[in-house]
Amino acid sequence: MKNVSEIVDLASAYYGSAVLFAAIDRGVFAAIEQSNNRTAESLAAACGCEERGLRLLLDACVAEGLLEKNGETYCNTSAGKAALVPGGPADLTKAIRYNRDVYPAWGKLAEFAKTGRPVEKPEIHLGEDAARTKAFAASMFGRAMGIGKGIVPMLGLGNRDQGSGIRVLDLAGGPGAYAILMCQANSGVTCVTVDLPAISAEAKGYVAQFGLADRIECRAGDYHADEYEAETYDVVTIFGALHQESPEQIVDILKRANRALKKGGRVIVLDMMTDVSHTAPKFSALFAVNMALTTTNGWVFSDEELKGWMREAGFTPGETRPAPPPMPHWLVEGVKS
């Protein structure tokens, strides 16, 4: 139970998010890393900002623990260097921009509670608005590349030089990040990644950048209705997608994935999930609200619910495995019976 002070802190928690979003948008963390003179005056010039305005933003970043301050000089924290400087080893800047883009939707949460309907059309970032679609794809690519480096070693696809001839069907594969990482991990993996036409087009660009067009097919489609080559694939992956589907849709998607797999093939689901109470982990419970604000069937299901749907679709589910930080994803695998 929260005390009065914690309630006040919660009421103003969005201040910190707004500070983070603004600092990324103004290029603060990159400018600090690239500059020899890291005073507010010099950083304002580097970021194209008015000095007083940027100084207040910089001091707010220090208060939030995003920057360190020594006299009049500002420095990145070790975590900031890794995650908030574009190109850093754990770059989250594109992923954080997705949070920024859905920020206005959270202001309409009371409206959603009254109507039960999304306050924003999902089509906006799935093809209807070209700029939002490209920004969404870039955010998802950066996010998936960060998460996927810890996930791919958990998939049992073998080592780079095994040449094991594993064929993967990556459903709702987004801009292709997971397909790229899977193929980089094992030279014997080939992949068909499927998503809506506008997102699939973005995936083709990323796959080409990584020189993997000969091993990754970016197929325009819709996993709500597509039928795939029967008994062709060794593995079907569904990463970060099923939280926007109803239970009936999830079972249907899993049944068609089952038909695409060879006997003994595996379906691997990575997603936000909760325990049976739907209230923990906290981040996953809040993410359910985020999905409901922006998609018709958005929510977060429990791992036990997913295992039940897997059984209904003809799989034998395994144990729930937590993904490595920073995101509280869970991984559940099912074997075709």
Beta strands, then each sheet from edge to edge (+ up, - down):
strand 1: 67-70
strand 2: 73-76
strand 3: 166-171
strand 4: 189-195
strand 5: 216-220
strand 6: 233-239
strand 7: 261-272
strand 8: 315-322
strand 9: 329-336
sheet 1: 1+ 2-
sheet 2: 5+ 4+ 3+ 6+ 7+ 9- 8+
end
